[in-house]
Amino acid sequence: MRKIKTGFSTPNSKLVKIGTLAAMFNILPSTINFYTSEGFLRADGRTRGGYRLYDPAKAMATLKKIESLQNKKRFSLKEIKKLI
């Protein structure tokens, strides 16, 4: 897993699309899709076109927790899913 960036601003908890969220955290959009489909992340809304929208602050907390548990504690995603 790539190191997650944390230096971004989220004025008024602005919701962002998956591509923007992935760029903020230096990860692939497919990673966001995977974590969403597995229940680690939850979309906070949708656009009129049906695109999922995420709160970057909530996503950062979850992604940092996953990164920490994977890298420091060596937990599998299956184990992490039980904790989150």
N, C-alpha and C positions, 0 to 999 in steps of 0.2 A: 504494500500500500504506500502510496506517495505521501510525503509529509504534507499535512493540511495547513494552508495559509490561514492566518488569523487577522491580518492587518487590513480590514475593510470597514467601511462605515455603513450603517443601516439606519438612515434617517427614517423615523416613524415606523420602524419595522416593515419597510417596503417589501412586498412579496415579489419574487423574481421567478423567471422561467428556469427550466432545468439547465439549459446551456449557460446561462449567467451564473447559476449556482455552482456548476461544475468548474467554471473558470475561476470563480472566487476562491475555491478550495484546491485548485490545481489537480483535479481528478476528472475522469472521463464521465460524460453524461450517462454512459451505460452503467457505471458504478452507482449513480444516483437511482437509475431505473431499477437496478438489482435490489438495492437497499429498500426502495419503496415497495417492490413486489414481495419482498421477504418480510415486510412489516417493521423494519428498523426506522424508516422515515415515513412521514405522512404528509401528503400535500395539504396545504392550508387553504387552497382555493383553486379555481379554474378560470381560464380566460373564456371569452365567448366562443372561441374556436375549439375549446376543450383541452387546451394545454394546461398541465399541472403548474401550480404556483406554490413556491416554498418560502417560508420565513427564514432568511439566512441565519438569524441568531439561534433559532431552534435547531436548524440543521447543523450548525457549527457545534453545538453542545453534544448532539448525538454522534456526529462524525468523530469528534475528539474522544468521546468515550469509547467508541469502537476501536479507534486507532490505539488508544492506551491499552485496552484489554487485549488486543491482538499482539501488540509489540512488546509490552512490558510484562504482561501476565501470561502470554502465549495461549490465550483462550481461543477456541474455534468459534466460528460464527454461530454454530448450533448452541454452544454454551453461552455466548454473548446474548443471543436471542432470548434465552431464559432470564437473563439479568435485566434486560432493557424493557 
